[in-house]
Amino acid sequence: MTDFDLQSIIDALPYLILSGLRFTLLLTFTSTVGGLLLGTVLAMARLYGGRLAAWPATIYVNLFRSLPLVLVIFLIYFILPYALQWITGSERPIVLGAMGSAFITFILFEAAYFSEIIRAGVRSVGPGQYAAGSALGLRHGQVLRKVILPQALRNMLPVLLTQVIVIFQETALVYVLSLTDFLGAATKIAQRDNRLVEMYVLVALVFFVISFTASRGVRALRARIGA
C-alpha cells in the first residue's frame, strides 16, 4: 500500500465514468425495464392465464431461477446463435455479439425474478378487493389495472427496488464477455498501467457507495409506506 497511487485513480476517472459506469447504468436500466415488462407478462400468465399459459411461464421462471447468471451469459453468447440459426433456417449462426448477448441475458434472467416479485405482490392483495371491483361493474382487466395492481405495486415496490440494486451489482459479470462495463474498464486500465490495487479498490468503493446509498433509500421507503 506504500505504492498506492491516488493520481492514477484521478486520471482514470473520466474513462471509467464515461465508458464503464455509463454502460453499467445503461445495462441496469435496460434490464430493469425489459425484465419488468416480461416479468409482468409471466406473472399474469401464471396467475390468470389458465393452465395452457401458466405451465410454460412456470417452467421459464423455474429454469432461469435455477441457473447461475454467469452460466446463462455463456449459454446466450455461445448457444443461442446456433439455436436461432436452426429456428430461422439461416445458413450461418446468427451472431448477437457480446453487447447484444449481455442485454438479452439480463432481460431474460431478471424477468424470472421480477415475475415472482410481481406475483407475490398481486397475491398480497386480498380477494375482497377483486370482489369489490367486480361489484362496481369493472371488467377483469379493469379490476387488475385500477384496483389490484396499484395496491400490489405499493406492497412490492421496496422488493422491486432491492432487485434493481442486485441487478446493478450483477452487471459486473459481463466482464466475462470482455465488455467495457465499470469493472471491465477498470481492469483494462489496471493491466495497462499495472495499477490493479488502485483500480479494484476504486471499483469496490463505487459499488459499495451506490449500493449502500440505494439500500438506505429503500429502507427509508419501506418504513414510510409501512411495507
Secondary structure by P-SEA (a helix, b strand, c coil): cccccaaaaaaacccccccaaaaaaaaaaaaaaaaaaaaaaaaaaaccccaaaaaaaaaaaaaaaaccaaaaaaaaaccaaaaaaaaacccccccccaaaaaaaaaaaaaaaaaaaaaaaaaaaccaaaaaaaaaacccaaaaaacccaaaaaaacaaaaaaaaaaaaaacccccccccccaaaaaaaaaaaaccaaaaaaaaaaaaaaaaaaaaaaaaaaaaaacc
